[in-house]
Amino acid sequence: MSALDDDTEEVERHFLPHLPPPPASVLEVGAGDGRLAVRLSARGYTVKAIDVDEEAVASALARGVDAASIDYFDMRGQFDVLLFTRSFHHLWPLERAVVQAGKLLAPGGAILFDEFAHEACDLATAAWFYDVPALLDAAGVLAPEKRRHWHRPHHHDRGHAEEESKTPLERWRERIAHDPPLHRGDSMLEALGAAFALEAVERVPYLYRYLAERLDSAALFTRVRAMEADRIELGLLVPIGLRMVARGRQD
């Protein structure tokens, strides 16, 4: 099992208790290369996967996923489950994204969010985020980071001296700077809570996930995840992962 497969399995395991029985229909928004969609389909769910990244959609199609490069706001139909896998924070404007979710959700359906609260990061957590990859890179076990189509230039594009002059928290804030801005975790919670019934909100480890595509060793990846979780439990790091489950209110 690869690090990416291990990461996908962890997400599936977390959300399975909140899913209705198969063959419920699932719309995964931000499905990437379709790894999670494949796993849910194998369980008997009827999955439609969408992503704006055409290369990722091509990979999902190659896996046999019903995938398409469709903008979330152009999607039509109703689904028993809406699954946002690290995508909702990109959907702008936030109020319109929430309204669209209400249109796509079938009566009694569930909305699952695998997200992050980037604003919660503090200095110690940011330092961990940069120190761990630096150590793994020095050990020669870390592949270069892939650039995403939504990335603005960040510290990797700056000179070494300029990068070193900034604190880890300053570097983190530069890294997550986007146009339009990424939604804050507290903003998403407020908007979703006003429109839906929030059944579960959990703060979880997240930073380890930036290594999923960069580590060949799943064992090393899971070890980093466990270390982050341990330090969160000790109060040394802030959990910036944010997982939410919501349902339409019964009026």
Secondary structure, 3 states (H helix, E strand, C coil): CCHHHHHHHHHHHHHHHHCCCCCCEEEEECCCCCHHHHHHHHCCCEEEEECCCHHHHHHHHHCCCCEECCCHHHCCCCEEEEEEECCHHHCCCHHHHHHHHHHHEEEEEEEEEEEECHHHCCHHHHHHHHHHHHHHHHCCCECCCCCCCCCCCCHHHCCHHHHHCCCHHHHHHHHCCCCCCCCCHHHHHHHHHHHEEEEEEEEECCHHHHHCCCECCHHHHHHHHHHHHHHHHCCCCCCCEEEEEEEECCC
